[in-house]
């Protein structure tokens, strides 16, 4: 059922709207409020999928209701009801976040189309929130060791700022998890997080990938194409393995950071971008600088905040939690029952030298679940997780 609240001080208009909506769709559950104050109280104490709200009302007018609702339940679409003399105000409410407005007396088709569109938008918002929660679960930071708790504290302090972050650490430690957490806890969370693996893109294509190109810029440039910086506008760009980026591309990234401007390959027109940059590398960039492979000025632009992700060998206390997390996740993915690991199996895994870090541990857990017994034993570990 879609719950719709009509806030309108004219009883006749309320009755007409209720009748139209109830007869149109028997899944619409319609409630009424005779003024803005009563309507606002109803919204505070109930969940509605849509609110139709008059603009001119006693006690609390429609604009005041709209502003108040957007502070407590911004996801509720609000359609404003305007009299002939309220049209300018009605248009202004759109700037304040109203979904739409309808005029009195309401036109049947316009009303029903607006209601359907508003409810569709609400459903999309709900589905997007569910999807974001699922995505977020894929980027949870599992562990309670001192090293991981320190990183979580750093993320909480830094995420709400605009400071650039350089994440360092060996391969397989979860540097991308830190980047996702920084984005999701920032004020840019409603905008894109664009990931670029600098090591996976050929050096001759990295500039086009980052900054885009215009038609004819090179042989295969058959049409204009936006780059990753443009795609990340108002959001975050995550430059993974930035230590593998060419010096030519580094120079352009430096300009983008200094001037918030980029230029597509083959173009002479600058494009303004508003992007937060988070970078990661498994290399020692100071060594790369000394050997002429990385620009020192770019390093200092990127490394406003440094977050070092520890190796799994440096956070062995987290291994039992990680095993449990991966066992649950793998069982869910494969549609199987969850297998338990014996205490002796876990203790043996804690002693291993995890050169591949968390990525390697995840692979070993999956192998043990596939090949081991109903409960993973110490013997299973010796047989199937040999190093």
PEDA-V264245 format. One record per run of one state. SS is the DSSP state (2 for helix, 1 for strand, 0 for the rest). FROM is the first residue (numbers start at 1). TO is the last residue. If there is no record, write none. Layout:
ss=SS from=FROM to=TO
ss=SS from=FROM to=TO
//
This chain:
ss=0 from=1 to=1
ss=1 from=2 to=7
ss=0 from=8 to=10
ss=2 from=11 to=24
ss=0 from=25 to=27
ss=1 from=28 to=33
ss=0 from=34 to=35
ss=2 from=36 to=45
ss=0 from=46 to=49
ss=1 from=50 to=54
ss=0 from=55 to=61
ss=2 from=62 to=72
ss=0 from=73 to=76
ss=1 from=77 to=82
ss=0 from=83 to=83
ss=2 from=84 to=95
ss=0 from=96 to=99
ss=1 from=100 to=103
ss=0 from=104 to=107
ss=2 from=108 to=138
ss=0 from=139 to=145
ss=2 from=146 to=158
ss=0 from=159 to=164
ss=1 from=165 to=168
ss=0 from=169 to=174
ss=2 from=175 to=184
ss=0 from=185 to=192
ss=1 from=193 to=197
ss=2 from=198 to=200
ss=0 from=201 to=205
ss=2 from=206 to=211
ss=0 from=212 to=212
ss=1 from=213 to=213
ss=0 from=214 to=224
ss=1 from=225 to=225
ss=0 from=226 to=227
ss=2 from=228 to=231
ss=0 from=232 to=235
ss=1 from=236 to=240
ss=0 from=241 to=241
ss=2 from=242 to=244
ss=0 from=245 to=246
ss=2 from=247 to=259
ss=0 from=260 to=260
ss=1 from=261 to=263
ss=0 from=264 to=264
ss=1 from=265 to=265
ss=0 from=266 to=269
ss=1 from=270 to=272
ss=0 from=273 to=275
ss=1 from=276 to=281
ss=0 from=282 to=284
ss=2 from=285 to=290
ss=0 from=291 to=295
ss=2 from=296 to=302
ss=0 from=303 to=304
ss=1 from=305 to=308
ss=0 from=309 to=311
ss=2 from=312 to=334
ss=0 from=335 to=339
ss=1 from=340 to=341
ss=0 from=342 to=342
ss=2 from=343 to=351
ss=0 from=352 to=356
ss=2 from=357 to=371
ss=0 from=372 to=374
ss=1 from=375 to=376
ss=0 from=377 to=377
ss=2 from=378 to=384
ss=0 from=385 to=387
//
